[in-house]
């Protein structure tokens, strides 16, 4: 009995991965084993960096809030501590956006917690 291989499915599987590696350099886009490794490594980086993106943005927001708070005579930890004491429900993302795009509103918040 001849060996039965599903070449249609195999080719489709390979084409799917080779399509994803389009734009890579040299053999990384068209040599099957290299392209497959590249693709899998890329997925690993994508998963890792979805987590790191959240970390990086939080760090950016904290830096912006600290810079804006220092212009009004407070540092970041004092400002956030007083916000927590007074139960102000603004998160870091909103505070950083106010500090960048609406300094008067941020100044009003700083004056209200002083």
C-alpha distances in whole Angstrom, upper triangle without the diagonal:
4,7,9,12,15,17,20,21,21,23,25,26,27,29,31,32,33,35,37,38,39,43,42,43,41,37,38,37,34,33,30,30,34,34,32,35,38,37,36,40,41,40,42,45,45,45,47,50,50,52,54,55,57,58,59,61,63,64,65,67,69,70,71,73,75,76,77,79,81,82,84,85,82,79,76,76,79,78,75,77,80,77,76,79,80,77,76,73,71,68,68,66,69,72,70,70,74,75,73,74,77,79,82,80,79,82,83,81,82,85,85,83,86
4,6,9,13,14,17,18,18,20,22,23,24,26,28,29,29,32,34,34,36,39,39,39,37,34,35,34,31,29,26,27,31,31,29,32,35,34,33,37,38,37,39,42,42,42,45,47,47,49,51,52,54,56,57,58,60,62,63,64,66,68,69,71,72,73,75,76,78,80,82,83,80,77,73,74,77,76,73,75,78,75,74,77,78,75,74,71,69,66,66,64,67,69,68,67,71,72,70,71,74,76,79,77,76,80,81,78,80,83,82,81,84
4,6,10,12,15,15,15,17,20,20,21,23,25,26,26,29,31,31,33,36,36,37,35,31,31,31,28,26,23,24,28,28,26,28,31,30,30,33,35,34,35,39,39,39,41,44,44,46,48,49,51,52,53,55,57,58,59,61,63,64,65,67,69,70,71,73,75,76,78,79,76,73,70,70,74,73,70,72,74,72,70,74,75,72,71,67,66,63,62,60,63,66,64,64,68,69,67,68,71,73,76,74,73,76,77,75,76,80,79,77,80
4,7,9,12,12,12,15,17,17,18,21,22,23,24,26,28,29,31,34,34,35,34,30,30,29,27,25,22,23,27,26,24,27,30,28,28,32,33,32,34,37,37,37,39,42,41,44,46,47,48,50,51,53,55,56,57,59,61,62,63,65,66,68,69,71,72,74,76,77,74,71,68,68,72,70,67,69,72,69,68,71,72,69,68,64,63,60,60,58,61,63,62,61,65,66,65,65,68,70,73,71,70,74,75,72,74,77,76,75,78
4,6,9,9,9,11,13,14,15,17,19,20,21,23,24,25,27,31,30,32,30,27,27,25,23,22,19,20,23,23,21,24,26,25,25,28,29,28,30,33,33,33,36,38,38,40,42,43,45,47,48,49,51,53,54,55,57,58,59,61,63,64,66,67,69,71,72,73,71,68,64,65,68,67,64,66,69,66,65,69,69,66,65,62,60,57,57,55,57,60,58,58,62,63,61,62,65,67,70,68,67,70,71,69,70,74,73,72,75
4,6,6,6,9,10,11,13,14,16,17,19,20,22,23,25,29,28,30,29,26,26,24,22,21,18,19,23,21,20,23,25,23,23,27,28,26,29,32,31,31,34,36,36,38,40,41,43,45,46,47,49,51,51,53,55,56,57,59,61,62,63,65,67,68,70,71,69,66,62,63,66,65,62,64,67,64,63,66,67,64,62,59,58,55,54,52,55,57,56,55,59,60,58,59,62,64,67,65,64,68,69,66,68,71,71,69,72
4,5,5,6,8,10,10,12,14,16,16,18,20,21,22,26,26,27,26,23,23,21,19,18,15,17,20,19,18,21,23,21,22,26,26,26,28,31,30,31,34,35,35,38,40,40,42,44,45,46,49,50,50,52,55,55,56,58,60,61,62,64,66,67,69,71,68,65,62,63,66,65,62,64,67,64,63,67,67,64,63,59,58,54,54,51,54,57,55,55,58,59,57,58,61,63,66,64,63,67,68,66,67,71,70,69,72
4,6,5,6,9,10,10,12,15,15,16,19,20,21,25,25,27,26,23,23,21,19,19,16,19,21,19,18,22,23,21,22,26,26,25,28,30,29,30,33,35,34,37,39,39,41,43,44,45,47,49,49,51,53,54,55,57,59,60,61,63,65,66,68,69,67,64,61,62,65,63,60,63,65,62,61,65,65,62,61,57,56,53,52,50,52,55,53,53,56,57,55,56,59,61,64,62,62,65,66,64,66,69,68,68,70
4,5,5,6,9,10,10,13,14,15,17,19,20,24,24,26,26,23,22,20,18,18,15,17,20,18,16,20,21,19,19,23,23,22,25,27,26,27,30,32,31,34,36,36,38,40,41,42,44,46,46,48,50,51,52,54,56,57,58,60,62,63,65,66,64,61,58,58,62,60,57,60,62,59,58,62,62,59,58,54,53,50,49,47,49,52,51,50,54,55,53,53,56,59,62,60,59,63,63,61,63,66,66,64,67
4,5,5,6,9,10,11,12,14,16,17,19,22,22,24,23,20,19,18,16,15,12,14,17,15,13,17,19,17,17,21,22,21,23,26,25,26,29,31,31,33,35,35,38,40,40,41,44,45,46,47,50,51,52,54,55,56,58,59,61,63,64,66,63,60,57,58,61,60,57,59,62,59,58,62,62,59,58,55,53,50,49,47,50,52,50,50,54,55,53,53,57,59,62,60,59,62,64,61,63,66,66,65,67
4,5,5,6,9,10,10,12,14,15,16,20,20,22,21,18,18,16,13,14,11,14,16,14,13,17,18,16,18,21,21,21,24,26,25,27,30,31,31,34,35,35,38,40,40,41,44,45,45,47,50,50,51,53,55,56,57,59,61,62,64,65,63,60,57,58,61,60,57,60,62,59,59,62,63,60,58,55,53,50,49,47,49,52,50,49,53,54,52,52,56,58,61,59,58,62,63,61,62,66,66,65,67
4,5,5,6,9,10,10,12,14,16,19,20,22,22,19,18,16,14,15,13,15,17,15,14,17,18,16,17,21,20,19,23,25,24,25,28,29,29,31,33,33,35,38,38,39,41,43,43,45,47,48,49,51,53,54,55,57,59,60,62,63,61,58,55,56,59,57,55,57,60,57,56,60,60,57,55,52,50,47,46,44,46,49,47,47,50,51,49,50,53,55,58,56,56,59,60,58,60,63,63,62,65
4,6,5,7,9,10,11,13,15,19,19,21,21,18,17,15,14,14,11,13,15,12,11,14,15,13,14,17,17,16,19,22,21,22,25,26,26,29,30,31,33,35,35,36,39,40,41,43,45,46,47,49,51,51,53,55,56,58,59,61,58,56,52,53,56,55,52,55,57,54,54,57,58,55,53,50,48,45,44,42,45,47,45,45,49,50,48,48,51,54,57,55,54,57,59,56,58,61,61,60,62
4,5,5,6,9,10,11,13,16,16,18,17,14,13,12,10,10,7,10,12,10,8,12,13,11,13,16,16,16,19,21,21,22,25,26,26,29,30,31,33,35,35,37,39,40,41,43,45,46,46,49,50,51,53,55,56,57,59,61,58,56,52,53,57,55,53,55,58,55,55,58,59,56,54,51,49,46,45,42,45,48,46,45,49,50,48,48,52,54,57,55,54,58,59,57,58,62,61,60,63
4,5,5,6,9,10,11,14,15,17,17,15,14,11,10,11,9,12,14,11,11,14,14,12,15,18,17,17,20,22,21,23,26,26,26,29,31,31,33,35,35,36,39,40,40,42,45,45,46,48,50,51,52,54,56,57,59,60,58,55,52,53,57,55,53,55,58,55,54,58,59,56,54,51,48,45,44,42,44,47,45,44,48,49,46,47,50,53,56,54,53,57,58,56,57,61,61,60,62
4,6,5,6,9,10,14,15,18,18,16,14,12,12,13,11,13,14,11,10,14,13,11,13,16,15,14,18,19,18,20,23,23,23,26,28,27,30,32,32,33,36,37,37,39,42,42,43,45,47,48,49,51,53,54,56,57,55,52,49,50,54,52,49,52,54,51,51,55,55,52,50,47,45,42,41,38,41,44,42,41,45,46,44,44,47,50,53,51,50,54,55,53,54,58,57,56,59
4,5,5,6,9,12,12,15,15,13,11,9,10,11,9,10,11,7,7,10,10,7,9,12,12,12,15,16,16,17,20,21,21,24,25,26,28,30,30,31,34,35,35,37,40,40,41,43,45,46,47,49,51,52,54,56,53,50,47,48,52,50,48,50,53,50,50,53,54,51,49,46,44,41,40,37,40,43,40,40,44,44,42,43,46,49,52,50,49,52,54,52,53,56,56,55,58
4,5,5,7,10,10,12,12,11,9,6,6,8,7,10,10,7,8,11,10,9,12,14,13,14,17,18,18,20,22,23,23,27,27,27,30,32,32,33,36,37,37,39,41,41,42,45,46,47,48,51,52,53,55,57,55,52,49,50,53,52,50,52,55,52,52,56,56,53,52,48,46,43,42,39,42,44,42,41,45,46,43,44,47,49,53,51,50,54,55,53,54,58,58,57,59
4,6,5,9,11,14,14,13,11,8,9,12,11,14,13,10,11,14,12,10,13,15,14,14,18,18,17,20,22,22,23,26,27,26,29,31,31,31,35,36,35,37,40,40,41,43,45,45,47,49,51,51,54,55,53,51,48,49,52,51,48,51,53,51,51,54,55,52,50,47,44,41,40,37,40,42,40,39,43,44,41,42,45,47,50,49,48,52,53,51,53,56,56,55,58
4,6,9,9,13,14,14,11,8,11,13,12,14,13,9,10,12,10,7,10,12,10,11,14,15,13,16,19,18,19,22,23,22,25,27,27,28,31,32,32,34,36,37,37,40,42,42,43,46,47,48,50,52,50,47,44,45,49,47,45,48,50,47,47,51,51,48,46,43,41,38,36,34,36,39,37,36,40,40,38,39,42,44,47,46,45,48,50,48,49,53,53,52,54
4,6,6,9,11,10,7,5,8,10,10,12,10,6,8,10,7,6,10,11,9,11,14,14,14,17,19,19,20,23,23,23,26,28,27,28,31,32,32,34,37,37,37,40,42,42,43,46,47,48,50,52,50,47,44,46,49,48,45,48,51,48,48,52,52,50,48,45,42,39,37,35,38,40,37,37,41,41,39,39,43,45,48,47,46,49,51,49,50,54,54,53,55
4,6,9,10,11,9,6,8,11,12,14,13,9,12,14,11,10,14,15,12,14,18,17,17,20,22,21,22,25,25,25,28,30,29,30,33,34,33,35,38,38,38,41,43,43,44,47,48,49,51,53,51,48,45,47,50,49,47,50,52,49,50,53,54,51,49,46,43,40,39,36,38,41,38,37,41,41,39,39,43,45,48,47,46,50,51,50,51,54,55,54,56
4,7,9,11,9,7,10,13,15,16,14,11,14,15,12,12,15,15,13,15,18,17,17,20,22,20,22,25,24,24,27,29,27,28,32,32,31,34,36,36,36,39,41,40,42,45,46,46,49,51,49,46,44,46,49,47,45,49,51,48,49,52,53,50,48,45,42,39,37,35,37,39,36,36,39,39,37,37,41,43,46,46,45,48,50,48,49,53,53,52,54
4,7,8,6,5,9,11,13,14,11,9,12,12,9,10,13,13,11,14,16,15,16,19,20,19,21,24,24,23,27,28,27,28,31,31,31,34,36,35,36,39,41,40,42,45,46,46,49,51,49,46,43,45,49,47,45,48,51,49,49,52,53,51,49,46,43,40,38,35,38,40,37,37,40,40,38,39,42,44,47,47,45,48,51,49,50,53,54,53,55
4,6,6,6,9,11,13,14,11,10,14,14,11,13,16,15,14,17,19,18,19,22,23,22,24,27,26,26,30,30,29,31,34,33,33,36,38,37,38,41,42,42,44,47,47,48,51,52,50,48,45,47,50,49,48,51,53,51,51,55,56,54,51,49,46,43,40,38,41,42,39,39,43,42,40,41,45,46,50,49,48,51,53,51,52,55,56,55,57
4,6,6,7,9,12,13,10,10,14,14,12,14,17,17,16,20,21,20,22,25,26,25,27,30,29,29,33,34,32,34,37,37,37,40,42,41,42,45,46,46,48,50,51,52,55,56,54,51,49,51,54,53,51,54,57,55,55,58,59,57,55,52,49,46,44,42,45,46,43,43,46,46,43,45,48,50,53,53,51,54,57,55,55,59,60,59,60
4,5,5,5,8,9,7,7,11,11,10,12,15,15,15,18,20,20,21,24,25,25,27,30,29,30,33,34,33,35,38,38,38,41,43,42,43,46,47,47,49,52,52,53,56,57,55,52,50,51,55,54,52,55,57,55,55,59,60,57,56,53,50,47,45,42,46,47,44,44,48,48,45,46,50,52,55,54,53,56,58,56,57,60,61,60,61
4,6,6,8,9,5,5,8,8,6,9,12,12,12,15,16,16,17,20,21,21,23,26,26,26,30,30,29,31,34,34,34,37,39,39,40,43,44,44,46,48,49,50,53,54,52,49,46,48,51,50,48,51,54,52,51,55,56,54,52,49,47,43,41,39,42,44,41,41,45,44,42,43,47,48,52,51,49,53,55,53,53,57,57,56,58
4,6,8,10,8,5,9,10,8,9,13,13,13,15,18,17,18,21,22,22,24,27,27,27,30,31,30,32,35,35,35,38,40,40,41,44,45,45,47,49,50,51,54,55,53,50,47,49,52,51,49,52,55,52,52,56,57,54,52,49,47,43,41,39,42,44,41,41,44,45,42,43,47,48,52,51,50,53,55,53,54,57,58,57,59
4,6,9,8,6,9,12,11,11,15,16,16,18,20,21,21,24,25,26,27,30,30,30,34,35,34,36,39,39,39,42,44,44,44,47,49,49,50,53,54,55,57,59,57,54,51,53,56,55,53,56,58,56,56,59,60,57,56,53,50,47,45,43,45,48,45,44,48,48,46,47,50,52,56,55,53,57,58,57,57,61,61,60,62
4,6,6,6,8,10,10,12,14,15,16,18,20,21,22,24,26,26,28,31,31,31,35,36,35,37,40,40,40,43,45,45,46,49,50,50,52,54,55,56,59,60,58,55,52,53,57,56,54,56,59,57,56,60,61,59,57,54,52,48,46,44,47,49,46,46,50,50,48,49,52,54,58,57,55,58,60,58,59,63,63,62,64
4,6,5,6,9,10,10,12,14,15,16,18,20,21,23,24,25,27,29,30,31,34,35,35,37,39,40,40,43,45,45,46,49,50,50,52,54,55,57,59,60,58,55,52,53,56,55,53,56,58,56,55,59,60,57,56,53,51,47,46,43,47,49,46,46,50,50,48,49,52,54,58,56,55,58,60,58,59,62,62,61,63
4,5,5,6,9,10,11,12,14,16,17,18,20,22,23,24,26,28,29,30,33,34,34,36,38,39,39,42,44,44,45,48,49,49,51,53,54,56,58,59,57,54,51,51,55,54,52,54,57,55,54,58,59,56,55,52,50,46,45,43,46,48,46,46,50,50,48,49,53,54,58,56,54,58,60,57,58,62,62,60,62
4,5,5,6,9,10,11,12,14,15,16,18,20,21,22,24,26,26,28,31,31,31,33,36,36,36,39,41,41,42,45,46,46,49,51,51,53,55,56,54,51,48,49,53,52,50,52,55,53,52,56,57,55,53,50,48,45,43,41,44,46,43,43,47,47,45,47,50,51,55,54,52,55,57,55,55,59,59,58,60
4,5,5,6,9,10,10,12,14,15,16,18,20,21,22,25,25,26,29,30,30,32,34,35,35,38,40,40,41,44,45,45,47,49,50,52,54,55,53,50,47,48,52,50,48,51,54,51,51,55,56,53,51,48,46,43,41,39,42,44,41,41,45,45,43,44,48,49,53,52,50,53,55,53,54,57,58,56,58
4,5,5,6,9,10,11,13,14,15,17,19,20,21,24,24,25,28,29,29,31,34,34,35,37,39,40,41,43,45,45,47,49,50,52,54,55,53,50,47,47,51,50,47,50,53,50,50,53,54,52,50,47,45,42,40,38,41,44,41,41,45,45,43,45,48,50,53,52,50,53,55,53,53,57,57,56,58
4,5,5,6,8,10,11,12,14,16,17,18,20,22,22,24,27,27,27,30,32,32,33,36,37,38,39,42,43,43,46,47,48,50,52,53,51,47,44,45,49,48,46,48,51,49,48,52,53,50,49,46,44,40,39,37,41,42,40,40,44,44,42,44,47,49,52,51,49,52,54,51,52,56,56,54,56
4,6,5,6,9,10,10,12,14,15,16,18,20,20,22,25,25,25,27,30,30,31,33,35,35,37,39,40,41,43,45,46,47,50,51,48,45,42,43,47,46,44,46,49,47,46,50,51,49,47,44,42,38,37,35,38,40,37,37,41,41,39,41,44,46,49,48,46,49,51,49,49,53,53,52,54
4,5,5,6,9,10,10,13,14,15,17,19,20,20,23,25,25,26,29,30,30,33,35,35,36,39,40,41,42,44,46,47,49,50,48,45,42,43,46,45,43,45,48,46,45,49,50,47,46,43,40,37,35,33,36,39,36,36,40,40,38,40,43,45,48,47,45,48,50,48,48,52,52,51,53
4,5,5,6,9,10,11,13,14,16,18,19,20,22,24,24,26,28,29,30,32,34,35,36,38,39,40,42,44,45,47,49,50,47,44,41,42,45,44,42,44,47,45,44,47,49,46,45,42,40,36,35,33,36,38,36,36,40,40,39,40,43,45,48,47,45,48,50,47,48,52,52,50,52
4,5,5,6,9,10,11,12,14,16,16,18,21,21,22,24,26,26,27,30,31,32,34,36,37,38,40,41,42,44,46,47,45,41,38,39,43,42,40,42,45,43,42,46,47,44,43,40,38,35,33,31,35,36,34,35,38,38,37,38,42,43,46,45,43,46,48,46,46,50,50,48,50
4,5,5,6,9,10,10,12,15,15,16,19,20,20,22,24,25,25,28,30,30,31,34,35,36,38,39,41,42,44,45,43,40,37,38,41,40,38,41,43,41,41,44,45,43,41,38,36,32,31,29,32,34,32,32,36,36,34,35,39,40,44,42,40,44,45,43,44,47,48,46,48
4,5,5,6,9,10,11,13,14,15,18,19,20,21,24,25,25,27,29,30,31,33,35,36,38,39,41,42,44,45,43,40,36,37,41,40,37,40,42,40,39,43,44,41,40,37,35,31,30,28,31,33,31,31,35,36,34,35,38,40,43,42,40,43,45,42,43,47,47,45,47
4,5,5,6,9,10,11,12,14,17,17,18,20,22,23,24,26,28,29,31,32,34,35,37,38,39,41,43,44,41,38,35,35,39,38,35,38,41,39,38,41,42,40,39,36,34,30,29,27,31,33,31,31,35,35,34,36,39,40,43,41,39,43,44,42,42,46,46,44,46
4,5,5,6,8,10,10,12,14,15,15,18,20,20,21,24,25,26,27,30,31,32,34,35,36,38,40,41,39,35,32,33,37,36,33,36,39,37,36,40,41,38,37,34,32,28,27,25,29,30,28,29,32,32,31,33,36,37,40,39,37,40,42,39,40,43,43,42,44
4,6,5,6,9,10,10,13,14,15,16,19,20,20,22,24,25,26,29,30,31,33,34,36,38,39,40,38,35,32,33,36,35,32,35,38,35,35,38,39,37,35,32,30,26,25,23,26,28,26,27,30,31,29,31,34,35,38,37,35,38,40,38,38,42,42,40,43
4,6,5,7,9,10,12,14,15,16,18,19,21,22,24,25,27,28,30,31,33,34,36,38,39,40,38,34,31,32,35,34,31,34,36,34,33,37,38,35,34,31,29,25,24,23,26,28,26,27,31,31,30,31,34,36,39,37,35,38,40,37,38,41,41,39,42
4,6,6,6,9,11,11,12,15,16,17,19,21,22,23,25,26,28,29,31,32,34,36,37,38,35,32,29,29,33,32,29,32,34,32,31,35,36,34,33,30,28,24,23,22,25,27,25,26,30,30,29,31,33,35,38,36,34,37,39,36,36,40,40,38,40
4,5,5,6,9,9,10,12,14,15,16,18,20,20,22,24,25,26,28,30,31,33,35,36,33,30,27,28,31,30,28,30,33,31,30,34,35,33,31,29,26,23,21,19,23,24,22,23,27,27,25,27,30,31,35,33,31,34,36,33,34,38,38,36,38
4,6,5,7,9,10,11,13,15,16,17,19,21,22,23,25,26,28,29,31,33,34,35,33,30,26,27,31,29,27,29,32,29,29,32,33,31,29,26,24,20,19,17,21,23,21,21,25,26,25,26,29,30,33,31,30,33,34,32,33,36,36,34,37
4,5,6,7,9,11,11,13,15,16,17,19,21,22,23,25,27,28,29,32,33,34,31,28,24,25,28,27,24,27,29,27,26,30,31,29,27,25,23,19,18,17,20,22,20,21,25,25,25,27,29,30,33,31,29,32,33,31,31,35,34,33,35
4,5,5,6,9,10,11,12,14,15,17,18,20,21,23,25,26,27,29,31,32,29,26,22,23,27,26,23,26,29,27,26,30,31,29,27,25,23,19,17,16,20,21,19,20,24,23,23,25,28,28,32,30,28,31,32,30,30,34,34,32,34
4,5,5,6,9,10,11,12,14,15,17,18,20,21,23,24,26,28,29,30,28,25,22,23,26,25,22,25,28,26,25,29,30,28,26,23,21,17,15,14,17,19,16,17,21,21,20,22,25,26,29,27,25,28,30,28,28,32,32,30,33
4,6,5,6,9,10,11,12,14,16,17,18,20,21,22,24,26,28,29,26,23,19,20,24,22,20,22,25,22,22,26,27,24,23,20,18,14,12,11,15,16,15,16,19,19,19,21,23,24,27,25,23,26,28,25,26,29,29,28,30
4,6,5,6,9,10,11,13,15,16,17,19,20,21,23,25,26,27,24,21,18,18,22,21,18,21,24,22,21,25,26,24,23,21,18,15,12,12,16,17,15,17,20,20,19,22,24,25,28,26,23,26,28,25,25,29,29,27,29
4,5,5,6,9,10,11,12,14,15,17,19,20,21,23,25,26,23,20,17,19,22,21,19,22,24,23,23,26,27,26,24,22,19,16,13,12,16,16,14,15,19,18,17,20,22,23,26,25,22,25,27,25,25,28,29,27,29
4,5,5,6,9,10,11,12,14,15,17,18,20,22,23,24,22,19,16,18,21,19,17,21,23,20,21,25,25,23,21,19,16,13,10,8,12,13,10,12,15,15,14,17,19,20,23,22,19,22,24,22,22,26,26,25,27
4,5,5,6,9,10,11,12,14,15,16,18,20,22,22,20,17,13,15,18,16,14,17,19,17,17,21,22,20,18,17,14,10,7,8,11,11,10,12,15,14,15,17,19,20,22,21,18,21,23,20,20,24,24,22,24
4,5,5,6,9,10,11,12,14,15,17,19,20,21,18,15,12,14,17,16,14,17,20,18,19,22,23,22,20,19,16,13,10,10,14,13,11,14,16,15,15,18,20,20,23,22,19,21,23,21,20,24,25,23,24
4,5,5,6,9,10,11,12,14,16,17,19,20,18,15,13,15,18,16,15,19,21,19,20,23,24,23,21,20,16,13,10,9,12,12,8,11,14,12,12,15,17,17,20,20,17,19,22,20,19,23,24,22,24
4,5,5,6,9,10,11,12,14,16,17,18,16,14,11,13,16,14,12,16,18,16,17,20,21,20,17,16,12,10,6,6,9,8,5,8,11,9,10,13,15,15,18,16,14,16,19,16,16,20,20,19,21
4,5,5,6,9,10,10,12,14,16,16,14,11,8,10,13,11,10,13,15,14,15,18,19,19,17,16,13,11,7,9,11,9,7,11,13,11,12,15,16,16,19,17,14,16,19,16,15,19,20,18,19
4,6,5,6,9,10,11,13,15,15,13,11,8,11,14,13,13,16,18,17,18,21,22,22,20,19,16,14,10,11,13,11,8,12,13,11,11,15,16,15,18,18,15,16,19,17,16,20,21,19,20
4,5,5,6,9,10,11,13,15,13,11,9,13,15,13,13,16,17,16,18,21,21,21,18,18,15,13,9,10,11,9,6,9,10,7,7,11,13,12,15,15,11,14,16,15,14,18,19,18,19
4,5,5,6,8,10,11,12,10,9,7,10,11,9,9,13,14,12,15,17,18,18,15,15,12,11,8,9,10,7,5,9,9,6,9,12,12,11,14,13,9,11,14,12,11,14,16,14,15
4,5,5,6,9,10,10,8,6,4,8,10,8,10,13,14,13,16,18,19,19,17,18,15,14,11,13,14,10,9,13,12,9,11,15,15,13,16,16,12,13,16,14,12,15,17,15,15
4,6,5,7,9,10,9,8,8,12,13,11,13,16,17,16,19,21,21,22,20,20,17,16,13,14,15,12,10,12,12,9,10,13,14,12,15,15,12,12,16,15,13,16,18,17,17
4,5,5,7,9,9,9,9,12,13,10,12,15,15,15,18,20,19,20,17,18,15,15,12,13,13,10,8,11,9,6,8,11,11,8,11,11,8,9,12,11,10,13,15,14,14
4,5,5,7,5,6,6,10,9,7,10,12,12,12,15,17,17,18,16,17,15,15,12,15,14,10,10,13,11,8,11,14,13,10,12,12,9,8,11,10,7,10,13,11,11
4,5,5,5,5,8,11,10,9,12,14,14,15,18,19,20,21,19,21,18,18,16,18,18,14,13,16,15,11,13,16,16,13,14,15,12,11,14,13,10,13,15,14,13
4,6,7,9,11,14,13,12,15,17,16,17,20,21,21,23,20,22,19,20,17,19,18,14,14,16,14,10,12,15,14,10,12,14,11,9,13,13,10,12,15,15,14
4,6,9,11,13,12,10,14,15,14,15,18,19,18,20,18,20,18,19,17,19,18,14,15,17,14,11,14,16,14,11,11,12,10,7,10,11,7,9,12,12,10
4,7,10,12,10,10,13,14,13,15,18,18,18,21,19,22,20,21,19,21,20,16,17,19,17,14,17,19,18,14,15,16,13,11,13,13,9,10,13,12,10
4,7,8,6,6,10,11,10,12,15,15,16,18,17,19,17,18,16,19,18,15,15,18,16,14,17,19,18,15,16,16,13,11,13,12,8,10,13,11,9
4,6,6,6,9,10,11,12,14,16,17,18,17,19,17,17,14,17,18,14,14,17,16,14,16,19,19,16,18,18,14,13,16,14,11,13,15,13,12
4,6,5,6,8,10,11,12,14,16,16,15,16,14,13,11,14,15,11,11,15,15,12,15,18,18,16,18,17,13,14,16,13,11,14,15,13,13
4,5,5,6,9,10,10,12,14,15,15,16,15,14,12,16,17,14,14,18,18,16,19,22,21,19,21,19,16,16,18,15,13,16,16,13,13
4,6,5,6,9,10,11,12,14,14,16,15,15,14,18,18,14,16,19,18,16,19,22,21,18,19,18,15,15,16,13,11,13,13,10,10
4,5,5,6,9,10,11,12,11,13,12,12,11,15,14,11,13,16,14,13,16,19,17,15,16,15,11,12,13,10,7,10,11,8,8
4,5,5,6,9,10,10,10,11,10,10,9,13,13,10,12,15,15,14,17,19,18,17,18,16,13,14,15,11,10,13,13,10,11
4,5,5,6,9,10,10,12,13,13,13,16,16,14,16,19,18,17,21,23,22,20,21,19,16,16,17,13,12,14,13,10,11
4,5,5,6,9,9,12,12,13,14,17,16,14,16,19,17,17,20,22,20,19,19,17,14,14,14,11,9,11,10,6,8
4,6,5,6,5,8,8,10,11,14,13,11,14,16,15,15,18,20,18,17,17,15,12,13,13,9,9,11,9,6,9
4,5,5,6,8,10,10,12,15,15,13,16,19,18,18,21,23,21,21,21,18,16,17,16,13,13,15,13,10,12
4,6,8,11,13,14,16,19,18,16,19,22,20,20,24,25,24,22,22,20,18,18,17,13,13,14,12,9,11
4,6,9,11,14,16,19,17,15,19,20,19,19,23,24,22,21,20,17,16,16,14,11,12,12,9,7,10
4,6,9,11,14,17,15,14,18,19,18,19,23,23,21,21,21,18,16,18,16,12,14,15,12,10,14
4,6,9,11,14,12,11,15,16,14,16,19,20,18,18,17,14,13,14,13,9,11,13,10,9,13
4,6,10,12,10,10,14,15,14,16,19,19,18,18,18,15,14,16,15,11,14,16,13,12,16
4,7,8,6,7,10,11,10,12,15,15,15,15,16,12,11,14,13,10,12,15,13,13,16
4,6,6,6,9,10,11,12,15,16,16,16,18,15,13,16,16,13,14,17,16,15,18
4,5,5,6,8,10,10,12,14,14,15,17,15,12,15,16,13,14,17,17,16,18
4,6,5,6,9,10,11,12,13,15,17,14,13,16,17,15,16,19,19,18,21
4,5,5,6,9,10,10,11,12,14,11,10,14,14,12,14,17,16,16,19
4,5,5,6,9,10,10,10,12,10,7,11,12,9,11,14,14,13,16
4,5,5,6,9,10,10,13,11,9,12,14,12,13,16,17,16,18
4,5,5,6,7,9,12,10,9,13,14,13,14,17,18,18,20
4,5,5,5,6,8,7,6,9,11,10,11,14,15,15,18
4,6,6,5,8,8,5,8,11,10,10,13,15,15,17
4,6,6,10,10,9,11,14,14,14,17,19,19,20
4,6,9,9,9,12,14,14,15,18,19,20,22
4,6,6,7,9,10,11,13,15,16,17,19
4,5,5,6,9,10,10,12,14,16,16
4,5,5,6,9,10,10,12,15,15
4,5,5,6,9,10,11,13,14
4,5,5,6,9,10,11,12
4,5,5,6,9,10,11
4,5,5,6,9,10
4,5,5,6,9
4,5,5,6
4,6,5
4,6
4
